[in-house]
């Protein structure tokens, strides 16, 4: 049997997940049924549209455009701020659901993944029928819709899932590309961004079919190796496989664009604590320790700075990563309002690998960062606490235990 790959993509994921949460909280309005968008706070920053409803799309609103532009197109748009914690929770639920159907899943973003259907085809039967059942079960279980693309190649499965939406199943096998794909504008091709489209337009290449029939050497001269890749995709050439095991990770990090610019050290510490919990949790989940921590700041002027330090002892404890990140923040911050904060860890080692221990232990007490001479390392007590919290969250959900300092303020 030839390889069969599904590409599963949640329709307007951020908007769908926010809409369902609002309905569960008692809202009488479904964001999916009115002109609405997910994005930043227009009064406090120049945000962009992260997701849009179908009614908003009818007004010409596009994903990625400035919120100000979206309101010019549709003044009565409803704007909802993003909730990244909610989105990651919904994403994890979906992936867990799909893994029960097929263990060969490659997640490529918070709302989309590839499935190597070949490995379970004998159990579930004909691909289109199986994909339709998966689509329907997702809606019945979670209340939102997905598109599923089916093909014998990953890039074509991705293209198929981007065909007409929402809540549909499409095929795009190699022998269907001329009929179903070549007539589309070249901007519809996977990995063909705005700058590439402009270069191709100057070469009078307007459709995917034009690109597929173009001289590969000319494309290479104008777009280097990316031009060759686009030519291959236009011709359905893609020998990549569904990667069910993630490649070796060289670093684990997380960053967040703040809803409001952080103007005080306390606001920044609060965001860093949330990031440290996320990063440390991912380290523990991957059974790794970090030997280096870095903190990143992006100011409201879009200027970015970062600083890093090597730890005395590799760690995966939340408290050590948080305190170290705060020390780095104190060295970096010049008092300018902050738009984005990030924590990244590197120099990863397996938790089973022997490490040089320190004579010092983790100081107890307040969450205020210590002086540089007191930067803590992992302690057995702190590790046990983190492991206990991980177990509770795994069993009862990510929000079952929340630090008091991270609870929403009035």
N, C-alpha and C positions, 0 to 999 in steps of 0.2 A: 504493500500500500504506500502511495506517495505521501510525503509530509503534508499534514494539515495543521495550519496555525490559525488561532483565533486572536483578534485584537479587540479587547473589551474596553470601552471608553464611556465613562459616566457623562450623560448629557448635562451641560452647564452645572458641573459638580458643586462648586461653591454656592451657587444660587439655590440649587435643589436642596442641599444639605441645610442651608440657612432657612429656607422656606419651611422645611419639615420641622425644624426646631421651633420656629415661631408658631406654627400650628399646634405643636405639642404644648407650647406655653400658653395657649389660649387665644392666639391671634385669629381673627375672622377673615384675614386676607392672605391668600396664597401668592407669594411673590412671583411664582412661575406663571401666573395668569394675568398679571398686570405689567405695564412697562416698569421694569425695575433692574437695578444693577448692584453688583457687589464691588466695592472699591474703598478708597480712603475717605477721609473727612474733608469735604470741599472747603469748609470754612477755615480749616487750619493748615491745609497743605494742598499742593498740586498733585493729587492722586490720579491713578489710571483705572480704567474699567477692567476688573479681573474676571467678571462673568456677567452675562446679560440674559434676560428672559426673551422668549420668542416675540412677545409684543414689543419689547424694546428694540429688537432686531428689525422689526418692521419700520421703525423710524430711522433706520440707518446707523444705529449705535453699533460699534464694533469693539471687540475685546482688544485691550491694549491702548485705546485712545484716551486722552485726558478727560477726566470727569467733567471739566468745564465745557468741553466740546459736546459731550453727550447731552448735557442739559440744554445746550443751544438747539440741538436737534429735537429734544423732547423735554420741554420745561416742567412737565408734571411727572417726571421720573421719580421713582422711590429709590432712595440710596440706602443700602445696608452695609455696615462696616464688616470686614472679614473676621472670622473667628477661627484662627489656625488650629487651636486645640481641638475644636469640634471637627474640623476637616480631617485631621490626622486620626481621630477616633473613628470616624465613619470609614475612612480608607482602610484602616486595620480590620474593621468588621467585614468589609467586602472581600479583602484578600483572604481572610480566614474562611469565609463562605466558599470562595472559589477553590481554595486548596482542598476542601472536602470533596470537590468534584474531580479535580485533577491536580496531582502534586507538582506537575511541571509548569510552574508559573514564574514569569519574569516581570516584576513590577518595574515600570519605567517612570512613573510619576505618581502623585497622590491619587489620581483618578483614572489611571489606565494601566493595562498590563497585557502581556502576551501569554497565551496558553498553548502548549504543545498538545493539541487534541489527538494527535496520532497515537499517543500512549494509552488513551482510554476509549478509542473509537469503537473497539469491539464491545465495550460495555454499553455505550450510549447510542451507537448507530450512526445513521446518516448525518453529516455535519450541519446542514441547514436546519434540520429538525431539532438536533441537539442544541444548537445555538439559540433557537427560538425558545426552547424550554428553559435554558439558562436565563435568557433575557426576562421571561415571564416570572420565573422564580425570584429573581432579584427584585422585580417590582412588587410582587406579593409579600416578600420578606421585609424589604426596607422602604418601599413607597416611592422610589425614584426610578427613572428610566436609564437605560444604557443602549448604545449602539454596538453591534458586534460585526466586525469584518472578518471574512473567511478567505484564506488563500493558501497556496503552497509556498509562499515566500513572505517573510516578515514585512517588508516594505509595502507589499501589495495588500496585506491584511490591514495595515495601518491606513492606507489610502481608502480601502473599502469602508472602514468604520467612519470615515469622514464624509461619506456620501450622504444623501438626504437624511435628515434627522427630524424628530427624535424617535427613540424606541423602535429601531429597525435593524434588520439583519441583511447584510449585503455580501455578495461574493465578488472576488476579483482574482480569478486564476490567471495564469500566464497567457492562456489562449483567449482571454477576454479583454486584455489591456487595450487593444486597438479600438474595440467597440465601446468600452466603458470609460477609458481613461484618456486616450489621446486627444479627444475633443475638448478636454478641460483646459482652462487657462493655465499657463505655466506656474502661476503663483499658487495653484492648488497642489503642486507636487511637494511631497515631504522633503524638508530641508532646503526648500528654495525660498529664501528670504527676500526682503524688499530690495537690497542692493543687487542680489543676483538677478532678480526680475528686471531691474533697470539695465543691467549689462546685456541680458538676453534680448530685451526690447530693441536696443540699439543694433543688435545683430538680426533683427526682424524675426526673432523666435518668440512667438506669442502663445502657442499652445504646447501641451506636453508632447503631442505628435510632432510638432516642428522640432522640438528638442531631441526626440528619439531619432529623427532622421537627419540631424545635423552632423557636421564633420567633427568627430571627437577631438582632433588635433586643434581645430579652431577654438573649441570650447576650452581646451587645456591652456591655450595661449592667453585667453582672456580671464579665465576663472581658476587657473592652476588645477590642482587635484580635485578641488570641489566641483569644477565643471565636468570632470570625468565621472565623478560620483553621481551627479545629477543626470548625466546621459545614461548611466547604468540603471538608475531608478526609473527613468522614463521608459526604458526597454524591459523593465521587470527583472533586472539582473540583481540578485541579492542572495549570497550564499550564507548569510549569518543565521545562527540557530538561536532557539529560545534558551537563554542562560538561566538555568534553575538554581545555580549556585553563584552567589555574588563573587566577583574577583577580589583578590586580597586588598583589604582596605588599608591605605597608608595614613589616613587621618579621619577623625570623626568630629563634626562640628555642627553648629546651628546658629542662625542669625534671625533677627526679627526687626521688621520695620514698625516702629512704634505708632500707635494711633495718634498720639500727641507728642510733639517734641519734648524730650526729657530736659528739663532746665535745672534740676537739682541732683545732687549726688544720691539722695535717697531714692528718687525715681529710677535712676540708672541701676542702683544696687538691686532694686526689686526686679527689673528686667533681667539682670545678670543671674539672679537666683533661679528664675524660671528656666533660663537657658542652661544653667549648670545642671539642673535636674534632668533636663532632656538629654544633654550630652553624656552625663554620667550613666544614665539609664541605658543608653545605647551601647556604651562601653561594656557595661555588665552583661547586657544581652548577647554581645559578641564575644564574651569571655576574654576581654583585652584590658590592658592597663596602659595609661598614657604617661609618657615621660616628658612631654612638653605641652604647655598650655599657652595659647595666644588670645588676646582680646582685640576686637576690631571696633572702631567707632566711625560712623559716617555722620558728619554734621549736616544741619539743615541747608548748608551751602553746597552739599554734595562732596565736600572734601573728605577723604578717607585717611585714617591713620590706624596703625596696629603696632602691637608690641608683644613679645613672647619671652618666655623664660623656661629653663629646664628645671624639672622637679628633682629634689634629692632622691626620692623614691617614686617609681611609677605607681599610679593610683587609678582607681575608678570610683572613688567616693565623691558624692555630691559636694560635701562641705569643703574638701581640699580644693576641688576645681573652682568652686564659687569664690573662696577666699583668695586664691591665686589670681583669678580673673579680676577681682576687685582691686587688688594691689596694682596690677597692670593698668587698670582703668585710672587709678589715682595718678599714675605716672604720665598718662597720656592726656587726660582731659584738660582743656584750657578754658572751660566755663561756657563755651559756645553751645547753644541748644543742639540736642542730639536727635537725629532722625532714625538711625539704625544702630543696633548693638549686635555683636557676634562673639561667640566663643568657639575656638577650634583646638582640638588636641591632636598631637602627632607623636612620632617616635613610639609607636604602639608595640607592645609585647604581649605574648600570651600570659594569661593570669597564672598558668602553671609553670612559667619560666622562673627560675630563681632570680631574685632581685636583692640588691644590697639594702639592708634595713638601716633606719636612722635611730639614733639614741633618743630623739625627741618624739613626743606623742602629740595628738590632736588636742589643742586647748579647748576647754568647754566654756559654755556661757553664751554671750550675745552673738548675733549674726553679723555684727560690725566687723569688718576685716581687721586682722591683726597687723602689727608692724611687720616690715620685711624680715626682721630677725625671727618672727614667730610663724612664718609660713608653715602650715601643718602638713604632715604626711598621714597616710592611711593608718588607722588604728583598728584593732580587732573589733572593738565595740562599735565603731562607726560602720565598719563593713557589715556587721550583723544587722544593724539598724537598716541600712540600705537594702539588704537582702530581704528583710522582713517586709519593708514597704513595697519592694518589687513583687513579692508574692501576693500581697493584698491587692495591689493594682491589677495583677494578672488575673486574679480570680473574680474581683468585683468591679473592675473598670478603672481607667486611668484617673478618674476624678473621685475615686472612693476615699483617697487620703490626700488632703491638700494642706500645705503649710499655711498657718494663720496669716503670715505676712503676704501671701499671694491671693488671699480672698479678695473679691471685688470690693472696692471702697465705695462709700456712698457719694 
